[in-house]
Structure formats: C-alpha cells, structure tokens
Amino acid sequence: MFDAGLSLTMADAPRALAEGLRALEAGETVFDLARVEALDSVAVALLLAWQRAARARGVEIKFHHLPPALGSLAELYGVTELLAVIPTAQHQLHERH
C-alpha cells in the first residue's frame, strides 16, 4: 500500500507524483490517503495522473481513506466517478442516509 503522505498541494506535486509513479512501478495498487492533512486542487490532478499511469501499465489502482475535502473537490470538478475509491465504513454510513 502506498502512503500518499501528509500533503498534496502545488508545492508537493512533483515529489508526490514521482513517489506515486515509483509505487506503481513497484506493483502497488492501493493508494492510502489517510494521513493527508493539507491539500488543494492539485490533489485531484495527482489522483487522476496516478490513475492514468496505472491504466497505461494495464492495472487499476484504488484510493483508500479519501479525505472529505478531496472528495468534495472531486465532486466539484465532476470527476468523482473517474476515481476508484475504496469505501470506508463512515462513507458507507453517509451513503445510506
């Protein structure tokens, strides 16, 4: 499982993109976002870039523990359905109500 770290912002984009691509090359298919505390719209672009890179390799990746703010940004940009998110218990509870 690839740990995306604490921050997915414009300042972190080059590092985060490179680390995610290395994780894909190493065979990681689950990207854990549980520790992400700081993010901006670049985070959505990073998830999409990682996903494109995975598909180019013929694999599917899943995003685990999507922060609510990142989910909101993805929804705002209309790309929620493009992201393979592993539902958490909290997310499943929210979906029922």
N, C-alpha and C positions, 0 to 999 in steps of 0.2 A: 504494500500500500504506500503510495506517495503522499507525504505530508506537505501540503502547499505552504506551510509556514504561517507567520503572523500577519503579513501584509501583502496585499495585491493591489498596489497603486501604480500610478505612472512612473514613480521613481524606482519601483521594484520590477517593472515589466521585463526588462532584458534578462535579469537574473532569474526571475520566476519562469519565464518562457524557456530558457536554457535548461533549468533544472527539471522542468516537466518533460521536455523532449528527451533528456537523458534517462528519466524514469521510464518513458515509453520504450526507449531502446533497450532498457534492462528488463522489459517484459511486464512492467507494472500496468494494471488495467483499472485500478481503483484509486481515485484521487481524493484524499481526505482533506476537507476544508474546515475541520472542527476548530483549529487554532487561529483561523483568520480573524483578526480584530480590526484591521484597517483595510478599507477597500474603496475604490472609486469605479467609474465606468470602465476603466481598463480591465478590471477583473472579468467582466463579461467577455471582452475580446480575448483574454487569455484562455478562458474555458473553451471558447469556440476554436481558437488556434490549436490548443491541445487536442481537441476532438477531431479537427481536420487532419492533423498529423497522424493521429491514431488510425483514422479511416484510410489514409494513404498507405498505411502499413497493413491494412486488412484486419484491424482489430477494433473493438468497441471499448471505450472507457466509460466508467461510471463515476459520478461525483457524489461523495458521501458527506453528510453534515453541511449542506449548503446553508450559509448564514442567511437569515431572513432578509437583510438588506440587499444581499446579492440576488436572492430570489425576486425581490421587488424590482431591482434594476433589469433583470432578465425579462420580467413581465412587462415593464415599461417599454423596453425595446422590441417586444414581440418575439423573443427567441426562446421562451420557456420550453416549448415543445421540441426545440432542437437539442436541448441538453438532457443527457441521460442521468437523472438524479435518482439515487437510492433513497426511497422514502424512510424517514425516521419515525419513531413512534409518535412524536409530537406532531409531525407533518400529517401523519395518517389521522390523528385525532382531529386536527384542524379541517381536514378534507371532509370528515363526516358531518361537520356542523355548518 
